[in-house]
Amino acid sequence: MQVSLWDIDAQDMAANLSAEQSAQRVLTLMLLWRHGVIKFHDTQDKVRGALPWLLKATAQSGLGWEDCEVL
């Protein structure tokens, strides 16, 4: 079993946040810290809206993405 520790919570399970608000939260923390592991819940519909938005928003920022299952 492989363990990954996260330090950026997308809060995608919070009922009061939309997918875009969740993505904005993640982007803000990514830009603030310039590194981190993001926790998304793959059972949440918000991820389907937040993740494409995040990938597009960070495409020109120099931030990189890694799949933790590949590490």
GURO-194580 format. One line per 2 residues: their letters; for each residue x, y, z negated of C-alpha. Coordinates in steps of 0.05 Angstrom, whole numbers, padded with zeros to 5 digits. Last residue first. Layout:
<dotis>
a	X:Y:Z  ...
</dotis>
This chain:
<dotis>
lv	00095:00167:00165  00046:00140:00217
ec	-00015:00138:00171  00001:00208:00147
de	-00011:00235:00217  00033:00296:00225
wg	00015:00367:00246  00063:00425:00257
lg	00057:00499:00244  00090:00542:00296
sq	00030:00589:00298  00010:00580:00371
at	-00035:00519:00362  -00055:00537:00291
ak	-00125:00564:00306  -00138:00509:00358
ll	-00119:00453:00310  -00158:00485:00254
wp	-00222:00493:00296  -00216:00420:00319
la	-00209:00399:00246  -00265:00440:00216
gr	-00324:00418:00259  -00314:00342:00256
vk	-00289:00350:00184  -00355:00380:00163
dq	-00390:00314:00177  -00359:00284:00115
td	-00338:00211:00112  -00268:00227:00136
hf	-00256:00265:00072  -00201:00317:00085
ki	-00141:00326:00040  -00086:00369:00071
vg	-00012:00356:00058  00030:00417:00052
hr	00077:00467:00084  00080:00542:00101
wl	00053:00558:00031  00011:00620:00048
lm	-00001:00601:00121  -00024:00531:00102
lt	-00067:00559:00044  -00102:00608:00090
lv	-00112:00556:00144  -00142:00506:00094
rq	-00191:00557:00067  -00210:00579:00138
as	-00223:00506:00156  -00270:00498:00096
qe	-00305:00563:00113  -00313:00539:00185
as	-00343:00472:00163  -00391:00508:00117
ln	-00380:00514:00043  -00435:00512:-00011
aa	-00442:00436:-00010  -00370:00425:-00029
md	-00348:00359:00001  -00303:00392:00052
qa	-00263:00424:-00004  -00204:00427:00044
di	-00158:00410:-00014  -00086:00429:00000
dw	-00035:00392:-00044  -00042:00320:-00021
ls	-00003:00260:-00045  00003:00201:00001
vq	00009:00129:-00025  00025:00069:00018
m	00000:00000:00000
</dotis>
